[in-house]
Amino acid sequence: MWNALQNCFKIPELRKRILITIGIIALCRLAQNIPCPGLDPTNLNKLFEQLKSQGGAGDVVGLIDVFSGGALRRFAVAALGIMPYITMSIIIQVLSPVLPALEKLKREGESGHQKITQMTRIGTLVICVIQGGMLAMSMENPNALFGTSVEGIVINPGWGFRIMTVLILTAGTVILMWLGERISDAGVGNGASLIITIGIIEGLPTAFETIKQMYLGDSTFTILHLLLLVAFFLLVTAAVVNLTLGQRRVALQFARTTAGRRGNGPAQRENSFIPLRVNYANVMPIIFGQALLMFPPILIGAIAKKWSGISVIAPLFDYGSTPYMVIYGALLIGFTFFWVANQFNPLQIADDLKRQGAYIPGIRPGQATSDFLDNTMTRVTTIGAVYLTVVALLPIIVTQQFEMNQLVASYFGGASLLIIAGVLLDTIQQVESHLLTHRYDGFLSRGQLRSRRGGQNV
């Protein structure tokens, strides 16, 4: 592995890309640490301390803060993070199979891709304005939204503060969006995903310090508990990597095109297959599920002040409660199948295979191939959905059963660990391809990652 790291800097192009990526990430971290003007940092810190201890909406805010890299609790220039851009990208992907115009743009090649990118950018601005305005008003009157007793967070409340905050937060997200695109173009890895990943990793030192305090300050937390915690973390990480890389390979055969005495019998190209990923939806169901469950606690808290009867349903959305986990698990499974149904098109794949002269052994081309792929993907998705639900619920279970800090528990599964594993594996793959192209050894002594070793993905 160390030899591979040294080899990365022996290739001029790869070295340049790595240095560009590191430099841009440093700029992103700078934007996530510069506070917006007009707020009292002492009272802002008190607000987040109260939110941390009260649960409910506080757990939701803490979760958002993890994805922003700590920028939210500092109310930094990049407090909204890159999530508005990710959100708009997801909306475009979900609407593409529904709206023929978007589907047509996706098939137009580079020109269509540029138009979709422009639409995503414009949509990001709209989301930023809405979220920035809501965030500014919540800072002016946090008691109405979160039920806290902290006042005086905004020094000079009013429309002047709101407009200024919306402009600054929108500009911060636009800057992150532009920097992310520069990483994708001139750096290594997917820019937007890397920015989110670095923000999540930012909380690791705090998590380690929390575990250290638990070990030193709690007499019941012994060295055995610490070792078991480390072993559990490694086990969960291995499970997440397995979920990320897992796939069902459907073998392919190709009709011979060589005429003459050898005939036109079937031929199978080496390692030709269709990879059906176990976790085809990746982290999207978790993002959808958390987004939907994010608002009920806040809305119930705000409405309960005028109508106490709504408090009856509040326990259903208490973070960590059994009803909450049941609802969350059902949403994850439902969104997983919804995402696969929208993004995986077996009929189009069957048509593409037919045009290429390829077919699945034992399956007739055309509709039979489409039905086979649809049934196979349904079975694979069922396993993946259950697997994903267990991984997503682990942080909640760890928080409730072991009374662990939510920040620490977030690294024992859920979206945080899935994003870190997926993005780092993708980045390693890109670096490894550069190394192997220049005939250097990859990060693994036996070659590439097993699921990516050789082969032709169709």
N, C-alpha and C positions, 0 to 999 in steps of 0.2 A: 504493500500500500504506500509506504514512504517513497519507494522508487517511482511509483506512478505519480505522486505529488511532485517529485523533482522533475520528472519528465514533462509535466504540464508546462513548466517554465522554460523548457528547451525548445519548444515549438513557438516561433515568433507570433503567429496568428492567434494561437490559443492563449499565450501569455498576455497578449494585448486584450483579448476578450475578458480574461479573468480580472485584469487590473481595472478595466472599464466597469465591470460589474461591481467590484469592491468599492470603487469610487462613487458610483451612483447610489449604492446602498448606504454609504456614509452620508450622502446628501439627504436621502430619505429619512435617516435617523435624526438628522439635524432638524428637518421640518417637523418631526414628531416630538421635538423637545423645546421648540420655541413657543412660549405661551402667547395666546391672543391678548391684546390690550383690553383694559376696561374691567378686569376682575380682581378681586382681592384673593391672593393665593392662600392666605391663612384660612379664610372662610370656605374656600373651595376645597381645601384639604379636609376640613371638618365635615363637609357634605359627604364626601366619599367615604370617610371613616364611619359615618352614621349609616350610609347605604350598605357598607360591608357587613355591619352587625345586624341589620334589621331583616335581611332575607327578602323574599318576594321580588319586588322591583329592583332591589339592590343586587340580587343575584344576576338579574338580566343585564343591569348596567355593568357589573363586573365582567360578565361574559363578553360584552361588546368591547370593553376596555382591553381585554386580552387580544382580540383581533386587531385593535388599533395600535398595538405595541405600547400601551401605556399612555398614548397621546390624549385619550379622553379624560383621564383623571387629572392631567395637566392642562386640559382645555387648550391644546397646542394648535398651531396653524393647520396641522394635518390631523385634527381630531376626528374627522369623518373617515380618514384613511382612504384606502383604495376600494373599499366595499361598494360605494355607489357605482363605480365603473363595473365591478364584478356583477352587481345586481342587474344593471342594464344589459350586460352581456348575456346573463341567464334569461332575462325576459325576451331578448331577441331570439335566442336558441329555442325557447319554448314556443314562441309565436311562429317560427319559421314553418313548421309542418301545417299550421292552421291557416296562415295567410299565403296565398299563392304568389303574391308579389315578392315576399321575402324569399320564398323557396326558389323563385326564378333568379333573384339576385345571387343566391348562393351558387347557382350553376353557371353564372356568367364569367367565372374565373376572376382574374385580378381586378377588373373594373367593378364587378359586383361586390367583391370583398372590400374595396375602398369605400363604396357607398354604404355598406353595412357598418364599417368602422366609423364613418362620419355620423351615421344615425346613432350609434352607440355613444359617441362623444356628446352629441346634443342631448340625448336622453340622460346622460350622466349629469349634465349641468342642471337639468330640471330636478332630478333627485337631490342634488346637492342643495339647491335653493330651499326645497321643502324640508329636508332634514336639518339644514343649518338654521332655518327659522324656528323649527321646533326646539332645537337645542338651545338657541338664544333665549327663547321665552321660558324654557325650563330652568335656566340659570337665574332669570329674574324672579321667578316665583316657584322654587323647588318644593315648597310645602304643598302646593295644589296638586302636583304630579306625583311626588314621592312620599309625601307625608312626613317630611323632616322638619326639624325646628331651626335649621340654620337660616340666617338672614344676612343681608348685606354682601352677597357674593358679587353682584354687579355694582360697581361704584356709582355709575350714572345711568340708571335704567331708562328705557324709552326707545323710540324708533331709531334714534341715532345709533344706539348700541346694537340694535337688531340688524339694521342695514349693514353696518360696519362688520359685524360678526359673520353675516351671511356671505358677504363679499370675500372676507379673509378665508373662511372655511372652504368656500367654493374654489378659490384660487389655490388653496393647499391641495385639494383633491386633484385639480387639473394638473398641478405640478407633478404630483405623484404619478398620475396617469401618463404624462409625457415621459417621465423618467423610466417608468415601467416599459414603455414602448421602445425606449432607447436600449434597455437591457435586452429585450427580445431581438432587436435588430443587430446590435453591435456587441452584445455581451454573451453570457452563457445562461441558458435556462429561460423559463417564461417569466418576464419581468413582473407582471402583476402578482403572480403566485409567489415569487421570491420575496416581494415586499411584504406580503401577508405573513409568510413563513418567518422572516427575520423579526417581524413584530411579535409573533408568538414566542420565538426563541428568546426575545428580550426579557421575558418573565422568568426564565430558568434560574438565573442567579437568586432572585427573590424566593423562588420555590426551594432551592437548595438551602438558603438561609433559614427558611421556615422549618424545614426538616431538621436542620441543625439545632434550632431552638427547641424543637420537640424532644430531641434526644438529650439535650443538656438540661432542659428545664422541667421535663415531665419524668418523674421517677418510674412511672409505669411503662414508659417507652424505652425498652432495653435494646441492647445490641442485636438481639435475636429478631426483634420487631424490625429493626433497620435492615437487616439482611433479607428478611422476608419481603420487605417493601421493595428492595432492589431487585430481588428475584421476580417478584410480581410484575415490576415495570419491564424487565427484559422479556418476560413471557408475553405480556400484552403487546410490546413493540414487535416481537416476532410474529404474533398473530396479525397485526395490522399490515406488516410487510407482506405476509402471505395473502391477505385479503387484497392488497393492492396489485400484486403480481399474478394472482390466480386467474387462470383462463381455461376454457374448454376448447381444444383444438379440433376443428373439423377438417379432416384430410381432403385433399383435392386431387383430381386427375385431369389431364389435358389431352384432348384429341390430337393424334399425330397429324402433322402438316406435311411430312415428308412423303412424297409420292415415289413409286418405283417398286422394286422387287420386295422391299421390306414390308410393304403393306401399310395400312392405315389403322393399326390397332391402338389401344389406349396407351398413354404414357403418363408417368407420374414424375413431375419435377421434384427434386430433392427438397424435403421439408416444406412443401407448399401446403398451406392450411389457412383456414379462416379462424382467427382468434376471437372467441366469445368470452369476454371478460366477466369474471364472477361479480366484481363490483363495477359494473358498467356505468352506473350513475355517479360513482366516485363519492365526493363529499356533498353533492347537491341536495340529497334528501335531508341531511342534517341541517344545512343552511335553511331550507324551506321550513322544516319542522320548528327550528328555533325561532325563525322569523314570525311564524304564526303564534307560537306560545309566548312570544315576547310582549305582546300588547295586552292580552287579557288581564294580567295582574295590575298593570298601570291603569287601564280603563276602569277596572273594578274599584281600585283605590280612589280614583277621582269621582266616580259616580256614587260611591258609598257615603260620601259626605252629604249628599242631598237625598239619597234613597238607600236606607240601611238594609232593605230587603235583598239587595243584590249580593250582600256579603255571604248569603247562603251558598252560592256557587264558588266563592273564593277558594275554599280548600281543594277544589278540583285542579287548580292551577298553582298550588303551592309547590315551589321547586323542591323535588326530592320525595314528594308524597307518592303513595302507590297509585292514586288516580292520575297524577301527573305523568308518571312513567308509563302507565297503560296508554294514555292518550298520545304521548310522545312516540311510543313504539308503534302504535297503529298508524300515525302520520308518516313515520319513516318507511314502513312497509308500503303504504299506499303511494307515497311520492317516488319510491324506487321503481315500482311498476309503471307509474305515470311517466317518469323520465325515460325509461327504456322504450315504452310504447311510442313516445314522441321522437326519439332520436334514432332508434334502431328500425330500419326499414327492410324486412326480409325480402319483399317483392322486388325492390330495387337491386338488392344484392344478387338475387336469383337472375334478374335480367342482365346484370353486368357479367356474371359468370357465363351465361349463355353466349354473350357476344364475344367473350374471350376464348370460347371453346373449352371451358372448364366445367367440371361437374363433380358432385359428391358420389363416391363409389356406392352403388346399390340404390341410388336415388335418381329418378328421372328429372331432367332439366325442366325449368319452368315452374308451374304452380306446385308440383310435388316438392321441389327444392325449397320453395318459399315456406310451405307448411312445415317441412322438416326443421328449417332454421328457426321458425317461430316457436315450435314446440320445444326444441332444444334450449333456446334462449329463455323460455318461460321457466323451465326446470332449473337452469343455471341461476336465473334471477331470484328464484325462490330461496335457494341456498344463500345467495349473496345478500338478500334483504334481511334474512334472519341473522346472518353473521354480522352485518352492518348494525343492526339494532342492538345486538349484544355489546358490540364495541362502543356504540354511542351511549348506552346506559351505564357503562362501567364508571365514568367519572361521578355520576349521580350516586351510584351505590357506594363508591368509596367515600364520598362526602358524608353521606348519611350514616353508614354503618361504622365508619372509623373516625367520625368527627374530624375530618381532615379539612384543611383550608381549601377553598374552592379553586384557587390558583394552582395549588399543588395537584389536586385531583384532576384538573383539566389535562394533565400530561399523561394520565393513565387511560387514555382512549379518547373517544369523541372526535370532534372536528379538528382539534388542535393536533393530535397525533397523526390523524389521517392526512392532514395537509402537509405536515412536516415530512412524513414518510414518502408521500406521493411526489412532492416537489423535489426533495433531495434525490430520490431515485431517478427522476427525469433529468435532473441536472447532471448527475453522475453518468447517465447514459450518453448525454451530449458530449461531455468531456472525454469519455471513454472512446466514442466514435472518432474524435480527433486523434487520440493516441494511437488507435489501431490503424487509422488511415496512414499515419506516418511511421507505422511499424514499431511502435512502442508497446510495452506490456500495459494491460489495463489495471484496474484497481484490484481485481481478483487474480490470484496466481494461475487459476485454471481457465482463465478467459473471461468472457462477458458474463453478465447476469444470466442465470439459467433460462429464464423466460424470454430473454432477448437474444439468445445465442443462435446465430445463423438463421436460416429459414427465410421464407418469403411470405409476408403477410399480405393477403388479398383483401 
